[in-house]
């Protein structure tokens, strides 16, 4: 039997433990432009099953994501890669949405053609342009539940702050300096965020993160509904978030071969402090390579499996607190 929405509210409260009740129906952010169409995307990477199977569920039970003030659509972004249980077929779909690439007729890989198709359907000049894109991902890194914002757009930051307030364990990661605001699927919408959960192995469904992702989706949809109605509740408007600084590769030899592993003291320590001289890597001849920077950083996506091919061992971030 399908769970009722109230059941998921109970799951959300049980998993996320709201710090204090929100006042329902209080006036908050007034909508400048109401949202007409929301797109929930899963399977952008075919071996990230959490989002893909949530899309399958919502296609089977569309009433779960129905809200009266906007249309909610779903998309299994990379169906061939999902069938093959691979991240992609020819190239990473979530790097295929640069404007010049979408307009380049010479780019004809499966993912390039799929990106053009998605843009034709849901881009701002598409058949059914969407106002908000919610892109679902999972990671092998110990990121917990992370909200990804690709820029400092006030709407996205306000939503991220709300989710962090409702669930203080939720982290907010700003990827804007990495270029993701230009080449990711969610860049097609006027607004958009990503949900990244882990640690989850590739090609595996994890019930805990499946339920957490599902609960956050309903919370986001309810927020968007309140936004359209001019009823977003007041909440403390400070936000701690982690802004991308740079990607760090593994130590390599002259042939480009990896020569070290993530140091055991750093493994699974996403969002935790890394100070100058702290261990980062352990070489195959048992030498410790320490962090040589001058300032404290907060690594994320530590030892992400999908990033080996990209030459990324982790990403450094800076911790910020802002008032929205």
LUMVEXPA-9721 format. One record per residue (C-alpha): x, y, z; residue in one letter; residue number from 1. Coordinates in nm, 3 decimals. Example, Ala and Ser with C-alpha at 12.3 -4.5 7.8 and 13.67 -1.06 7.14 Angstrom:
residues 2
{px=1.230; py=-0.450; pz=0.780; residu=A; num=1}
{px=1.367; py=-0.106; pz=0.714; residu=S; num=2}
end
This chain:
residues 324
{px=0.000; py=0.000; pz=0.000; residu=X; num=1}
{px=0.126; py=0.345; pz=-0.093; residu=X; num=2}
{px=0.225; py=0.567; pz=0.198; residu=X; num=3}
{px=0.020; py=0.880; pz=0.253; residu=X; num=4}
{px=0.184; py=1.223; pz=0.253; residu=X; num=5}
{px=0.139; py=1.247; pz=0.630; residu=X; num=6}
{px=0.345; py=0.932; pz=0.668; residu=X; num=7}
{px=0.634; py=1.098; pz=0.488; residu=X; num=8}
{px=0.600; py=1.405; pz=0.705; residu=X; num=9}
{px=0.644; py=1.173; pz=1.005; residu=X; num=10}
{px=0.943; py=1.008; pz=0.838; residu=X; num=11}
{px=1.091; py=1.350; pz=0.766; residu=X; num=12}
{px=1.043; py=1.462; pz=1.125; residu=X; num=13}
{px=1.187; py=1.135; pz=1.254; residu=X; num=14}
{px=1.492; py=1.148; pz=1.028; residu=X; num=15}
{px=1.558; py=1.521; pz=1.028; residu=X; num=16}
{px=1.437; py=1.641; pz=1.369; residu=X; num=17}
{px=1.308; py=1.993; pz=1.317; residu=X; num=18}
{px=1.459; py=2.228; pz=1.575; residu=X; num=19}
{px=1.136; py=2.417; pz=1.632; residu=X; num=20}
{px=0.795; py=2.432; pz=1.464; residu=X; num=21}
{px=0.745; py=2.668; pz=1.172; residu=X; num=22}
{px=0.449; py=2.903; pz=1.181; residu=X; num=23}
{px=0.227; py=2.790; pz=0.895; residu=X; num=24}
{px=0.076; py=3.046; pz=0.670; residu=X; num=25}
{px=0.278; py=3.346; pz=0.785; residu=X; num=26}
{px=0.371; py=3.589; pz=0.511; residu=X; num=27}
{px=0.729; py=3.560; pz=0.397; residu=X; num=28}
{px=0.904; py=3.606; pz=0.064; residu=X; num=29}
{px=0.654; py=3.756; pz=-0.181; residu=X; num=30}
{px=0.662; py=3.592; pz=-0.524; residu=X; num=31}
{px=0.791; py=3.828; pz=-0.790; residu=X; num=32}
{px=0.708; py=3.575; pz=-1.059; residu=X; num=33}
{px=0.507; py=3.269; pz=-0.968; residu=X; num=34}
{px=0.639; py=2.930; pz=-1.066; residu=X; num=35}
{px=0.433; py=2.759; pz=-1.333; residu=X; num=36}
{px=0.628; py=2.441; pz=-1.401; residu=X; num=37}
{px=0.869; py=2.233; pz=-1.188; residu=X; num=38}
{px=1.088; py=1.952; pz=-1.323; residu=X; num=39}
{px=1.221; py=1.671; pz=-1.101; residu=X; num=40}
{px=1.517; py=1.496; pz=-1.265; residu=X; num=41}
{px=1.675; py=1.164; pz=-1.176; residu=X; num=42}
{px=1.919; py=0.938; pz=-1.355; residu=X; num=43}
{px=2.132; py=1.219; pz=-1.495; residu=X; num=44}
{px=2.402; py=0.969; pz=-1.409; residu=X; num=45}
{px=2.271; py=0.623; pz=-1.490; residu=X; num=46}
{px=2.431; py=0.440; pz=-1.198; residu=X; num=47}
{px=2.292; py=0.677; pz=-0.933; residu=X; num=48}
{px=1.983; py=0.476; pz=-0.852; residu=X; num=49}
{px=1.830; py=0.691; pz=-0.576; residu=X; num=50}
{px=1.708; py=0.961; pz=-0.812; residu=X; num=51}
{px=1.630; py=0.726; pz=-1.099; residu=X; num=52}
{px=1.401; py=0.504; pz=-0.893; residu=X; num=53}
{px=1.231; py=0.801; pz=-0.730; residu=X; num=54}
{px=1.142; py=0.917; pz=-1.082; residu=X; num=55}
{px=1.003; py=0.570; pz=-1.148; residu=X; num=56}
{px=0.798; py=0.594; pz=-0.829; residu=X; num=57}
{px=0.662; py=0.939; pz=-0.912; residu=X; num=58}
{px=0.568; py=0.823; pz=-1.261; residu=X; num=59}
{px=0.369; py=0.543; pz=-1.099; residu=X; num=60}
{px=0.217; py=0.763; pz=-0.827; residu=X; num=61}
{px=0.202; py=1.118; pz=-0.969; residu=X; num=62}
{px=-0.033; py=1.235; pz=-0.695; residu=X; num=63}
{px=0.265; py=1.236; pz=-0.456; residu=X; num=64}
{px=0.423; py=1.530; pz=-0.635; residu=X; num=65}
{px=0.107; py=1.712; pz=-0.742; residu=X; num=66}
{px=0.070; py=2.065; pz=-0.608; residu=X; num=67}
{px=-0.219; py=2.289; pz=-0.705; residu=X; num=68}
{px=-0.029; py=2.608; pz=-0.796; residu=X; num=69}
{px=0.216; py=2.462; pz=-1.048; residu=X; num=70}
{px=0.267; py=2.166; pz=-1.281; residu=X; num=71}
{px=0.521; py=1.905; pz=-1.169; residu=X; num=72}
{px=0.701; py=1.706; pz=-1.440; residu=X; num=73}
{px=0.952; py=1.422; pz=-1.410; residu=X; num=74}
{px=1.248; py=1.322; pz=-1.625; residu=X; num=75}
{px=1.468; py=1.015; pz=-1.632; residu=X; num=76}
{px=1.754; py=1.207; pz=-1.787; residu=X; num=77}
{px=1.984; py=0.933; pz=-1.917; residu=X; num=78}
{px=1.772; py=0.622; pz=-1.979; residu=X; num=79}
{px=2.035; py=0.430; pz=-2.177; residu=X; num=80}
{px=2.296; py=0.476; pz=-1.905; residu=X; num=81}
{px=2.038; py=0.377; pz=-1.642; residu=X; num=82}
{px=1.957; py=0.056; pz=-1.831; residu=X; num=83}
{px=2.327; py=-0.020; pz=-1.856; residu=X; num=84}
{px=2.387; py=0.080; pz=-1.489; residu=X; num=85}
{px=2.665; py=0.310; pz=-1.605; residu=X; num=86}
{px=2.733; py=0.675; pz=-1.526; residu=X; num=87}
{px=2.707; py=0.758; pz=-1.896; residu=X; num=88}
{px=2.731; py=0.601; pz=-2.242; residu=X; num=89}
{px=2.977; py=0.833; pz=-2.420; residu=X; num=90}
{px=3.032; py=1.132; pz=-2.191; residu=X; num=91}
{px=2.902; py=1.289; pz=-1.869; residu=X; num=92}
{px=2.553; py=1.420; pz=-1.949; residu=X; num=93}
{px=2.574; py=1.671; pz=-1.665; residu=X; num=94}
{px=2.860; py=1.850; pz=-1.845; residu=X; num=95}
{px=2.678; py=1.879; pz=-2.181; residu=X; num=96}
{px=2.461; py=2.187; pz=-2.133; residu=X; num=97}
{px=2.694; py=2.472; pz=-2.224; residu=X; num=98}
{px=2.502; py=2.703; pz=-2.457; residu=X; num=99}
{px=2.758; py=2.675; pz=-2.737; residu=X; num=100}
{px=2.752; py=2.295; pz=-2.713; residu=X; num=101}
{px=2.374; py=2.280; pz=-2.733; residu=X; num=102}
{px=2.395; py=2.486; pz=-3.054; residu=X; num=103}
{px=2.683; py=2.286; pz=-3.205; residu=X; num=104}
{px=2.544; py=2.046; pz=-3.468; residu=X; num=105}
{px=2.879; py=1.865; pz=-3.492; residu=X; num=106}
{px=2.841; py=1.728; pz=-3.137; residu=X; num=107}
{px=2.656; py=1.402; pz=-3.189; residu=X; num=108}
{px=2.739; py=1.162; pz=-2.905; residu=X; num=109}
{px=2.446; py=1.002; pz=-2.726; residu=X; num=110}
{px=2.472; py=1.244; pz=-2.433; residu=X; num=111}
{px=2.514; py=1.547; pz=-2.660; residu=X; num=112}
{px=2.198; py=1.454; pz=-2.849; residu=X; num=113}
{px=2.015; py=1.380; pz=-2.526; residu=X; num=114}
{px=2.117; py=1.721; pz=-2.384; residu=X; num=115}
{px=1.981; py=1.892; pz=-2.695; residu=X; num=116}
{px=1.658; py=1.695; pz=-2.664; residu=X; num=117}
{px=1.618; py=1.791; pz=-2.298; residu=X; num=118}
{px=1.689; py=2.154; pz=-2.379; residu=X; num=119}
{px=1.432; py=2.144; pz=-2.661; residu=X; num=120}
{px=1.174; py=2.012; pz=-2.417; residu=X; num=121}
{px=1.248; py=2.203; pz=-2.097; residu=X; num=122}
{px=1.490; py=2.490; pz=-2.174; residu=X; num=123}
{px=1.376; py=2.850; pz=-2.156; residu=X; num=124}
{px=1.298; py=2.845; pz=-2.529; residu=X; num=125}
{px=1.170; py=2.488; pz=-2.526; residu=X; num=126}
{px=0.827; py=2.334; pz=-2.575; residu=X; num=127}
{px=0.753; py=2.323; pz=-2.202; residu=X; num=128}
{px=1.002; py=2.561; pz=-2.033; residu=X; num=129}
{px=1.046; py=2.496; pz=-1.663; residu=X; num=130}
{px=1.085; py=2.752; pz=-1.388; residu=X; num=131}
{px=1.255; py=2.526; pz=-1.135; residu=X; num=132}
{px=1.469; py=2.213; pz=-1.175; residu=X; num=133}
{px=1.533; py=1.972; pz=-0.889; residu=X; num=134}
{px=1.817; py=1.738; pz=-0.987; residu=X; num=135}
{px=1.867; py=1.421; pz=-0.780; residu=X; num=136}
{px=2.211; py=1.268; pz=-0.730; residu=X; num=137}
{px=2.401; py=1.028; pz=-0.506; residu=X; num=138}
{px=2.771; py=1.005; pz=-0.429; residu=X; num=139}
{px=3.016; py=0.748; pz=-0.295; residu=X; num=140}
{px=3.163; py=1.025; pz=-0.077; residu=X; num=141}
{px=3.040; py=1.081; pz=0.278; residu=X; num=142}
{px=2.839; py=1.394; pz=0.192; residu=X; num=143}
{px=2.533; py=1.308; pz=0.402; residu=X; num=144}
{px=2.242; py=1.509; pz=0.266; residu=X; num=145}
{px=2.372; py=1.804; pz=0.066; residu=X; num=146}
{px=2.185; py=2.078; pz=-0.115; residu=X; num=147}
{px=2.383; py=2.205; pz=-0.415; residu=X; num=148}
{px=2.338; py=2.560; pz=-0.539; residu=X; num=149}
{px=2.521; py=2.665; pz=-0.854; residu=X; num=150}
{px=2.509; py=3.040; pz=-0.802; residu=X; num=151}
{px=2.412; py=3.303; pz=-0.548; residu=X; num=152}
{px=2.063; py=3.356; pz=-0.693; residu=X; num=153}
{px=1.853; py=3.476; pz=-0.397; residu=X; num=154}
{px=1.565; py=3.235; pz=-0.461; residu=X; num=155}
{px=1.793; py=2.931; pz=-0.459; residu=X; num=156}
{px=1.982; py=3.051; pz=-0.151; residu=X; num=157}
{px=1.660; py=3.124; pz=0.037; residu=X; num=158}
{px=1.531; py=2.774; pz=-0.037; residu=X; num=159}
{px=1.863; py=2.621; pz=0.072; residu=X; num=160}
{px=1.852; py=2.822; pz=0.394; residu=X; num=161}
{px=1.497; py=2.701; pz=0.460; residu=X; num=162}
{px=1.595; py=2.337; pz=0.412; residu=X; num=163}
{px=1.895; py=2.383; pz=0.642; residu=X; num=164}
{px=1.669; py=2.544; pz=0.903; residu=X; num=165}
{px=1.412; py=2.264; pz=0.886; residu=X; num=166}
{px=1.692; py=2.006; pz=0.899; residu=X; num=167}
{px=2.019; py=2.138; pz=1.049; residu=X; num=168}
{px=2.205; py=1.823; pz=0.940; residu=X; num=169}
{px=2.156; py=1.926; pz=0.576; residu=X; num=170}
{px=2.470; py=2.086; pz=0.432; residu=X; num=171}
{px=2.466; py=2.351; pz=0.159; residu=X; num=172}
{px=2.740; py=2.341; pz=-0.104; residu=X; num=173}
{px=2.788; py=2.623; pz=-0.354; residu=X; num=174}
{px=2.950; py=2.488; pz=-0.670; residu=X; num=175}
{px=2.933; py=2.815; pz=-0.863; residu=X; num=176}
{px=3.307; py=2.875; pz=-0.892; residu=X; num=177}
{px=3.345; py=2.531; pz=-1.056; residu=X; num=178}
{px=3.147; py=2.631; pz=-1.364; residu=X; num=179}
{px=2.848; py=2.410; pz=-1.290; residu=X; num=180}
{px=2.608; py=2.704; pz=-1.329; residu=X; num=181}
{px=2.679; py=2.694; pz=-1.704; residu=X; num=182}
{px=2.710; py=2.329; pz=-1.805; residu=X; num=183}
{px=2.479; py=2.130; pz=-1.576; residu=X; num=184}
{px=2.128; py=2.013; pz=-1.658; residu=X; num=185}
{px=1.974; py=2.230; pz=-1.388; residu=X; num=186}
{px=2.121; py=2.538; pz=-1.556; residu=X; num=187}
{px=1.831; py=2.511; pz=-1.803; residu=X; num=188}
{px=1.579; py=2.636; pz=-1.545; residu=X; num=189}
{px=1.520; py=2.987; pz=-1.415; residu=X; num=190}
{px=1.593; py=2.843; pz=-1.072; residu=X; num=191}
{px=1.722; py=2.509; pz=-0.956; residu=X; num=192}
{px=1.911; py=2.309; pz=-0.697; residu=X; num=193}
{px=2.060; py=1.963; pz=-0.665; residu=X; num=194}
{px=2.019; py=1.708; pz=-0.391; residu=X; num=195}
{px=2.332; py=1.497; pz=-0.335; residu=X; num=196}
{px=2.321; py=1.208; pz=-0.086; residu=X; num=197}
{px=2.582; py=0.960; pz=0.026; residu=X; num=198}
{px=2.780; py=0.764; pz=0.088; residu=X; num=199}
{px=2.596; py=0.532; pz=-0.153; residu=X; num=200}
{px=2.776; py=0.282; pz=-0.380; residu=X; num=201}
{px=2.719; py=0.318; pz=-0.752; residu=X; num=202}
{px=2.437; py=0.102; pz=-0.884; residu=X; num=203}
{px=2.287; py=0.048; pz=-0.538; residu=X; num=204}
{px=1.962; py=0.159; pz=-0.371; residu=X; num=205}
{px=2.000; py=0.262; pz=-0.008; residu=X; num=206}
{px=1.666; py=0.281; pz=0.176; residu=X; num=207}
{px=1.781; py=0.544; pz=0.425; residu=X; num=208}
{px=1.897; py=0.790; pz=0.159; residu=X; num=209}
{px=1.604; py=0.701; pz=-0.067; residu=X; num=210}
{px=1.360; py=0.802; pz=0.208; residu=X; num=211}
{px=1.557; py=1.112; pz=0.302; residu=X; num=212}
{px=1.568; py=1.229; pz=-0.058; residu=X; num=213}
{px=1.199; py=1.163; pz=-0.102; residu=X; num=214}
{px=1.112; py=1.354; pz=0.215; residu=X; num=215}
{px=1.317; py=1.655; pz=0.106; residu=X; num=216}
{px=1.148; py=1.654; pz=-0.235; residu=X; num=217}
{px=0.806; py=1.685; pz=-0.069; residu=X; num=218}
{px=0.937; py=1.960; pz=0.158; residu=X; num=219}
{px=1.069; py=2.151; pz=-0.145; residu=X; num=220}
{px=0.743; py=2.112; pz=-0.335; residu=X; num=221}
{px=0.551; py=2.237; pz=-0.031; residu=X; num=222}
{px=0.787; py=2.535; pz=-0.006; residu=X; num=223}
{px=0.734; py=2.618; pz=-0.373; residu=X; num=224}
{px=0.360; py=2.595; pz=-0.321; residu=X; num=225}
{px=0.384; py=2.835; pz=-0.025; residu=X; num=226}
{px=0.606; py=3.064; pz=-0.230; residu=X; num=227}
{px=0.344; py=3.084; pz=-0.505; residu=X; num=228}
{px=0.083; py=3.166; pz=-0.242; residu=X; num=229}
{px=0.299; py=3.431; pz=-0.074; residu=X; num=230}
{px=0.301; py=3.225; pz=0.247; residu=X; num=231}
{px=0.661; py=3.119; pz=0.293; residu=X; num=232}
{px=0.708; py=3.117; pz=0.672; residu=X; num=233}
{px=0.956; py=3.338; pz=0.851; residu=X; num=234}
{px=1.268; py=3.164; pz=0.978; residu=X; num=235}
{px=1.617; py=3.277; pz=1.085; residu=X; num=236}
{px=1.779; py=3.407; pz=0.768; residu=X; num=237}
{px=2.140; py=3.315; pz=0.836; residu=X; num=238}
{px=2.298; py=3.035; pz=0.638; residu=X; num=239}
{px=2.625; py=2.847; pz=0.670; residu=X; num=240}
{px=2.739; py=2.712; pz=0.336; residu=X; num=241}
{px=3.053; py=2.576; pz=0.175; residu=X; num=242}
{px=3.180; py=2.745; pz=-0.142; residu=X; num=243}
{px=3.392; py=2.559; pz=-0.396; residu=X; num=244}
{px=3.754; py=2.676; pz=-0.417; residu=X; num=245}
{px=3.944; py=2.422; pz=-0.626; residu=X; num=246}
{px=3.971; py=2.055; pz=-0.719; residu=X; num=247}
{px=4.266; py=1.854; pz=-0.585; residu=X; num=248}
{px=4.413; py=1.561; pz=-0.779; residu=X; num=249}
{px=4.587; py=1.253; pz=-0.643; residu=X; num=250}
{px=4.968; py=1.249; pz=-0.640; residu=X; num=251}
{px=5.079; py=1.096; pz=-0.971; residu=X; num=252}
{px=5.401; py=0.979; pz=-1.137; residu=X; num=253}
{px=5.534; py=1.093; pz=-1.474; residu=X; num=254}
{px=5.304; py=0.843; pz=-1.648; residu=X; num=255}
{px=4.999; py=0.991; pz=-1.479; residu=X; num=256}
{px=4.948; py=0.693; pz=-1.249; residu=X; num=257}
{px=4.806; py=0.749; pz=-0.899; residu=X; num=258}
{px=5.078; py=0.711; pz=-0.633; residu=X; num=259}
{px=4.881; py=0.758; pz=-0.310; residu=X; num=260}
{px=4.549; py=0.700; pz=-0.135; residu=X; num=261}
{px=4.341; py=0.936; pz=0.073; residu=X; num=262}
{px=4.495; py=0.939; pz=0.421; residu=X; num=263}
{px=4.286; py=0.735; pz=0.669; residu=X; num=264}
{px=4.246; py=1.040; pz=0.893; residu=X; num=265}
{px=4.079; py=1.229; pz=0.606; residu=X; num=266}
{px=3.870; py=0.953; pz=0.451; residu=X; num=267}
{px=3.492; py=1.002; pz=0.514; residu=X; num=268}
{px=3.560; py=1.344; pz=0.671; residu=X; num=269}
{px=3.368; py=1.553; pz=0.417; residu=X; num=270}
{px=3.286; py=1.904; pz=0.547; residu=X; num=271}
{px=3.532; py=1.866; pz=0.834; residu=X; num=272}
{px=3.822; py=2.102; pz=0.899; residu=X; num=273}
{px=4.151; py=2.047; pz=0.718; residu=X; num=274}
{px=4.426; py=2.264; pz=0.865; residu=X; num=275}
{px=4.772; py=2.333; pz=0.725; residu=X; num=276}
{px=5.006; py=2.037; pz=0.790; residu=X; num=277}
{px=4.714; py=1.792; pz=0.838; residu=X; num=278}
{px=4.756; py=1.459; pz=0.653; residu=X; num=279}
{px=4.593; py=1.441; pz=0.308; residu=X; num=280}
{px=4.745; py=1.142; pz=0.128; residu=X; num=281}
{px=4.940; py=0.828; pz=0.212; residu=X; num=282}
{px=5.177; py=0.720; pz=-0.065; residu=X; num=283}
{px=5.233; py=0.360; pz=-0.165; residu=X; num=284}
{px=5.573; py=0.372; pz=0.008; residu=X; num=285}
{px=5.400; py=0.487; pz=0.329; residu=X; num=286}
{px=5.496; py=0.855; pz=0.315; residu=X; num=287}
{px=5.245; py=1.110; pz=0.447; residu=X; num=288}
{px=5.163; py=1.403; pz=0.219; residu=X; num=289}
{px=5.022; py=1.689; pz=0.423; residu=X; num=290}
{px=4.809; py=1.983; pz=0.327; residu=X; num=291}
{px=5.048; py=2.264; pz=0.237; residu=X; num=292}
{px=4.803; py=2.554; pz=0.214; residu=X; num=293}
{px=4.804; py=2.861; pz=0.435; residu=X; num=294}
{px=4.437; py=2.862; pz=0.535; residu=X; num=295}
{px=4.182; py=2.621; pz=0.676; residu=X; num=296}
{px=3.970; py=2.443; pz=0.415; residu=X; num=297}
{px=3.677; py=2.201; pz=0.420; residu=X; num=298}
{px=3.715; py=1.914; pz=0.172; residu=X; num=299}
{px=3.408; py=1.761; pz=0.003; residu=X; num=300}
{px=3.354; py=1.479; pz=-0.245; residu=X; num=301}
{px=3.650; py=1.303; pz=-0.084; residu=X; num=302}
{px=3.743; py=0.990; pz=-0.282; residu=X; num=303}
{px=3.433; py=1.011; pz=-0.503; residu=X; num=304}
{px=3.448; py=0.709; pz=-0.736; residu=X; num=305}
{px=3.317; py=0.896; pz=-1.039; residu=X; num=306}
{px=3.588; py=1.161; pz=-1.008; residu=X; num=307}
{px=3.885; py=0.929; pz=-1.057; residu=X; num=308}
{px=3.857; py=0.973; pz=-1.433; residu=X; num=309}
{px=3.835; py=1.351; pz=-1.388; residu=X; num=310}
{px=4.157; py=1.365; pz=-1.184; residu=X; num=311}
{px=3.982; py=1.479; pz=-0.867; residu=X; num=312}
{px=4.059; py=1.334; pz=-0.525; residu=X; num=313}
{px=3.852; py=1.595; pz=-0.341; residu=X; num=314}
{px=3.729; py=1.950; pz=-0.370; residu=X; num=315}
{px=3.836; py=2.222; pz=-0.130; residu=X; num=316}
{px=3.571; py=2.460; pz=-0.002; residu=X; num=317}
{px=3.560; py=2.768; pz=0.217; residu=X; num=318}
{px=3.304; py=2.793; pz=0.495; residu=X; num=319}
{px=3.085; py=3.102; pz=0.484; residu=X; num=320}
{px=2.801; py=3.244; pz=0.690; residu=X; num=321}
{px=2.569; py=3.493; pz=0.527; residu=X; num=322}
{px=2.245; py=3.673; pz=0.602; residu=X; num=323}
{px=1.988; py=3.630; pz=0.329; residu=X; num=324}
end
